[in-house]
Each structure stands twice: as C-alpha cells, then as structure tokens.
Amino acid sequence: MASKPRAPGAFWRWVLAAGLCWAGGVGATDPEAGRQRAQLCAACHGPKGLARMPMTPNLAGQPEGYIGEQLKAYRAGRRVHNIMSLIAKPLSDDEIDNLAAWYASIQVEVVEKP
C-alpha cells in the first residue's frame, strides 16, 4: 500500500518547527523569572552575568540556545564540572529556558583595553 503524499510545504513546516525547538523558541520564556532564579548563579557568574572569579565564564549576552544546551548537558551528565553538575541537576526545562533568556537579554559592550 502506497503512503499518502504529503502536502507541499509540509517538509519546510517541519524544518521550521524543529529549528524553533532547537533554539528554544517554541515555549514562552520569561527572562524576569530567569533573573530571579539566577541569584544563586551570581556568586560565581556575577549579578549581571559578568564573572569576577578567574576561570568562570561570563554568561551575559551569550546566545540563548547555547546557554540552554550547556545547562542541559550539565544536568544530563554529558558535561561535567564539580559545581555546575550539582547546580544544574534539579533545574527543570522551563527554569533552564528562563535562565538562558535572562542571560541572553543582557546587552554587553565590548571595549578594547588601552
């Protein structure tokens, strides 16, 4: 039995939906909820995502999808760090998405040192 042909454009609708899911764009994110949740993160990454500790990355202005993927990798154990693995473990997908939205929403100005 032959399969039913797909409507034209169905493939592109699927590609668009998959891209939105990967980028974290399907669900509504809440940067303000992320800001509130990021209070624990501020100890190492700074209150505005600009780290003051050596060997700690700045999170301000990083792409939302990147931050979300890294937090999910820590949570799943695909990326390992003594502190981050513990911190990310209890985070829900929504909390991760909100944290990513908060840090991505911070505008960073780059200035060269003299």
Sequence and secondary structure as in RCSB ss.txt:
>XXXX:A:sequence
MASKPRAPGAFWRWVLAAGLCWAGGVGATDPEAGRQRAQLCAACHGPKGLARMPMTPNLAGQPEGYIGEQLKAYR
AGRRVHNIMSLIAKPLSDDEIDNLAAWYASIQVEVVEKP
>XXXX:A:secstr
       TTHHHHHHHHHHHHHTT SS   HHHHHHHTTTTHHHH TTS   STT    TT  HHHHHHHHHHHH
HTSS  TTHHHHHTT  HHHHHHHHHHHHHS        
